[in-house]
Amino acid sequence: MDQHCYIIMYDLRVPGRNYTELIDAIKQYPQWGHLTESSWAVITDKTPVEIRENLKRYLDTNDRLIVVQSGRNAAWFKCLASNSWIHENIIK
């Protein structure tokens, strides 16, 4: 099965809640990069629906989540992931 890069973005709406389990679940994907405080990129052969369903169990009912397959172009400013990681994994 082909692997793709997916961008995961979320809004965690409960102040003070510990979302360590969500972050740990994201880091279980074969390759991952932390882009901004609440966005990550993962490389996997899973579908966006499978990723969403996996991560939903770590969210509260009022949180938000979106999973988008990465494209060929990107622009960024001061991401937490290194520029080289972004070039190698998001821009293909």
C-alpha positions as CSV (number, residue, x, y, z in Angstrom):
1,M,0.0,0.0,0.0
2,D,1.2,3.5,-0.8
3,Q,2.3,5.8,2.0
4,H,1.2,9.4,2.0
5,C,1.9,12.5,4.1
6,Y,-1.2,13.7,6.1
7,I,-1.5,16.9,8.0
8,I,-3.3,16.6,11.3
9,M,-4.7,19.7,12.9
10,Y,-6.8,20.0,16.1
11,D,-8.4,22.4,18.5
12,L,-8.3,21.2,22.1
13,R,-11.1,23.1,23.8
14,V,-10.8,22.0,27.4
15,P,-8.4,24.3,29.3
16,G,-5.8,22.4,31.4
17,R,-6.6,19.0,30.0
18,N,-3.7,16.6,29.5
19,Y,-3.6,15.5,25.9
20,T,-0.5,13.4,26.2
21,E,-2.3,10.3,25.0
22,L,-3.3,12.1,21.8
23,I,0.3,13.2,21.1
24,D,1.6,9.7,21.9
25,A,-0.9,8.3,19.4
26,I,0.3,10.7,16.7
27,K,3.9,9.7,17.5
28,Q,3.0,6.0,16.9
29,Y,2.9,6.6,13.1
30,P,6.1,5.4,11.3
31,Q,7.2,9.0,10.6
32,W,5.9,12.2,12.1
33,G,6.8,15.8,12.4
34,H,5.5,18.4,14.8
35,L,4.6,21.5,12.7
36,T,3.0,23.9,15.1
37,E,1.5,23.6,18.6
38,S,-1.6,21.9,17.3
39,S,-0.6,20.5,14.0
40,W,1.5,17.5,13.0
41,A,2.4,15.7,9.8
42,V,2.5,11.9,9.6
43,I,3.7,9.5,6.9
44,T,1.5,6.3,6.8
45,D,-0.3,3.9,4.6
46,K,-3.5,4.5,6.6
47,T,-6.4,6.5,5.1
48,P,-7.5,9.9,6.5
49,V,-10.6,8.2,7.9
50,E,-8.5,5.6,9.7
51,I,-6.3,8.3,11.2
52,R,-9.3,10.3,12.3
53,E,-10.9,7.3,13.9
54,N,-7.7,6.3,15.7
55,L,-7.2,9.8,17.1
56,K,-10.9,10.6,17.9
57,R,-10.8,8.4,21.0
58,Y,-8.3,10.7,22.7
59,L,-10.5,13.8,22.1
60,D,-13.3,15.3,24.1
61,T,-16.7,15.8,22.4
62,N,-16.1,19.5,22.0
63,D,-12.6,19.2,20.5
64,R,-12.0,19.6,16.7
65,L,-9.8,17.5,14.4
66,I,-9.0,17.5,10.6
67,V,-6.8,15.2,8.6
68,V,-5.7,16.3,5.2
69,Q,-3.5,14.5,2.6
70,S,-0.5,16.7,1.8
71,G,0.0,18.1,-1.6
72,R,2.9,19.1,-3.7
73,N,3.3,22.7,-2.6
74,A,3.7,24.2,0.8
75,A,4.7,27.5,2.4
76,W,5.6,27.9,6.1
77,F,7.2,30.1,8.7
78,K,8.9,28.9,11.8
79,C,7.5,25.4,12.0
80,L,8.6,23.2,14.9
81,A,9.7,20.5,12.4
82,S,13.0,21.3,10.6
83,N,12.9,22.7,7.1
84,S,14.6,19.6,5.8
85,W,11.9,17.3,7.3
86,I,9.2,19.4,5.7
87,H,10.9,19.4,2.3
88,E,11.5,15.6,2.4
89,N,8.0,14.7,3.6
90,I,5.4,17.3,2.9
91,I,6.6,18.6,-0.5
92,K,6.9,15.5,-2.8
